[in-house]
């Protein structure tokens, strides 16, 4: 009788251990699944892309190096740029350009910036009268205001390329407006976002990029 009870106890312990092990295995798989989903969501948030590879109005297109595009109802542009740190001192007899590419309007630090805008579509955009206006977004008492920094008169850009050089002396959010009218006298406004300074998302994205980079 004692032997039967002992064997029954051993069987119960084994069943308990098996059930606990099975539960732990399911729990472990659940944690792994949650981790994968969280990683995918974080990756999407950091890189601002959907399954189609776009990102709202601005997304990488791969033409002219690191250029990005912005599409509106009446105009499609591509833009790229370079920046030069504000404290940079040019050495003598330098052979390499010290300018660093701007990644879709993200400038790591206050700097002198050169922006090049390509008028991609329609072809008649070269005949549009377009002006430029650079503003800085300033928040005052929970209200956002635009502080104008520079503006240029409206003119045609027969080469299809609009260029502008300016200095962004403070970290924050800026917008370069491309404004005017098309050949049908319809108003046009394109916003080119410019962000000066890096936040935690940018640093985390940079860390992800380092791990994903192929040697």
C-alpha positions in Angstrom: 0.0 0.0 0.0 2.8 2.4 0.9 4.5 1.5 -2.4 1.4 2.4 -4.3 1.0 5.7 -2.5 4.7 6.5 -3.2 4.4 5.7 -6.9 1.2 7.8 -7.0 3.0 10.7 -5.3 5.9 10.4 -7.8 3.5 10.4 -10.7 1.7 13.5 -9.4 5.1 15.3 -9.0 6.0 14.4 -12.5 2.7 15.5 -13.9 3.0 18.8 -11.9 6.6 19.3 -13.2 5.4 18.6 -16.8 2.5 20.9 -16.5 4.7 23.6 -15.0 7.3 23.1 -17.7 4.7 23.3 -20.4 3.3 26.5 -18.9 6.8 28.0 -18.7 7.4 27.1 -22.3 4.2 28.8 -23.4 5.0 31.8 -21.3 8.5 32.0 -22.7 7.1 31.8 -26.3 4.6 34.5 -25.5 7.3 36.8 -24.1 9.4 36.2 -27.3 6.3 37.0 -29.5 5.7 40.2 -27.6 9.3 41.1 -27.9 9.3 40.6 -31.7 6.1 42.7 -32.1 7.5 45.5 -29.9 10.8 45.5 -31.9 8.8 45.8 -35.2 6.7 48.6 -33.9 9.8 50.5 -32.5 11.6 50.0 -35.8 8.6 51.4 -37.7 8.3 54.4 -35.3 12.0 55.2 -35.5 12.3 55.0 -39.3 8.8 56.4 -39.9 8.0 53.8 -42.6 5.0 51.7 -43.3 4.9 48.4 -45.2 4.9 50.4 -48.4 8.2 52.1 -47.5 6.7 55.6 -47.3 6.5 58.1 -44.5 3.6 60.5 -44.6 4.5 63.2 -47.1 8.3 62.7 -47.0 10.1 59.5 -47.8 13.5 58.3 -49.3 13.4 57.7 -53.0 17.0 56.9 -53.8 17.6 59.4 -56.6 20.6 61.8 -56.4 22.1 60.0 -53.4 20.3 60.8 -50.1 17.5 62.9 -51.7 13.9 62.7 -50.4 10.6 63.7 -52.0 7.6 65.6 -51.0 4.4 65.3 -52.9 1.5 67.8 -52.9 -1.6 68.1 -55.2 0.1 70.5 -57.6 3.8 69.8 -57.2 6.3 67.0 -56.5 9.8 68.0 -55.4 12.9 66.2 -54.4 15.3 67.8 -51.9 18.7 67.1 -50.6 21.2 69.1 -48.6 24.5 69.4 -46.8 25.5 71.1 -43.6 28.7 72.6 -42.2 29.0 72.7 -38.3 28.9 76.3 -37.1 32.3 75.9 -35.2 34.1 74.4 -38.2 37.4 75.9 -39.1 38.5 75.3 -42.6 42.2 74.0 -42.8 44.5 75.1 -45.5 45.1 73.0 -48.6 42.0 70.8 -47.9 41.1 68.4 -50.7 37.8 67.0 -49.3 34.6 68.8 -48.9 33.8 69.3 -45.1 30.1 69.4 -45.8 28.0 66.5 -44.4 24.8 65.2 -46.1 21.5 66.1 -44.5 19.2 63.1 -44.1 15.7 64.2 -45.1 15.9 67.5 -43.3 17.6 66.2 -40.1 20.5 68.4 -39.1 22.4 66.9 -36.0 23.5 70.3 -34.7 23.3 74.1 -35.4 25.0 74.6 -38.7 25.3 76.4 -42.0 23.0 74.5 -44.4 22.8 74.3 -48.2 19.5 72.9 -49.6 18.9 71.9 -53.2 15.3 71.4 -54.4 14.5 69.6 -57.7 11.2 70.4 -59.4 10.2 66.9 -60.4 6.6 67.1 -61.6 5.0 68.5 -63.6 7.6 69.6 -66.1 5.9 73.0 -66.3 7.0 73.6 -62.7 10.1 75.3 -64.1 7.8 78.1 -65.3 6.1 78.5 -61.9 6.7 81.7 -60.0 8.0 80.3 -56.7 9.4 82.1 -53.6 11.1 80.6 -50.5 10.5 81.4 -46.9 12.4 80.0 -43.9 10.7 80.0 -40.5 11.5 78.7 -37.1 8.7 77.1 -35.0 8.6 78.8 -31.6 6.3 77.6 -28.8 5.0 80.3 -26.4 2.4 79.4 -23.7 1.5 76.2 -25.5 1.0 78.0 -28.8 3.1 77.4 -31.8 4.2 80.5 -33.8 6.4 80.9 -36.9 9.3 83.2 -36.7 10.4 84.2 -40.1 14.2 84.1 -40.7 14.5 84.8 -44.4 12.5 85.1 -47.6 13.2 85.4 -51.3 11.1 87.0 -54.1 9.0 84.8 -56.4 10.8 83.8 -59.7 11.0 81.1 -62.3 13.6 78.4 -61.9 14.2 77.4 -65.5 16.9 74.9 -64.6 14.4 72.9 -62.5 16.6 73.3 -59.4 16.0 75.7 -56.5 18.9 76.3 -54.1 19.2 78.1 -50.8 21.9 78.6 -48.2 21.3 79.7 -44.7 22.5 79.3 -41.1 20.5 77.5 -38.4 22.0 78.8 -35.2 19.6 77.1 -32.7 18.3 73.6 -32.2 14.6 73.2 -32.9 12.1 72.8 -35.7 12.2 74.8 -38.9 10.2 74.8 -42.1 11.4 76.0 -45.6 8.3 77.0 -47.5 8.3 76.9 -51.3 5.3 79.0 -52.3 3.8 80.6 -55.4 1.4 80.0 -58.3 1.4 77.5 -61.2 0.7 78.4 -64.8 -3.0 78.2 -64.1 -2.7 80.7 -61.3 -3.4 78.1 -58.6 -1.7 78.7 -55.3 1.1 76.3 -54.3 2.8 75.7 -51.0 5.3 72.9 -50.2 6.7 72.5 -46.7 10.3 71.2 -46.4 10.8 70.2 -42.7 14.1 70.9 -41.1 14.9 69.6 -37.6 18.1 70.8 -35.9 19.4 68.6 -33.0 19.0 64.9 -32.2 16.6 63.4 -29.6 16.5 59.9 -28.1 14.7 58.5 -31.1 17.4 59.7 -33.4 20.1 58.2 -31.2 18.3 54.9 -31.0 17.8 54.9 -34.7 21.5 55.5 -35.2 22.2 52.6 -32.9 19.9 50.3 -34.9 21.5 51.5 -38.1 25.0 50.6 -36.8 23.9 47.0 -36.0 22.1 46.6 -39.3 24.9 48.0 -41.4 26.7 45.5 -43.5 30.5 45.4 -43.5 
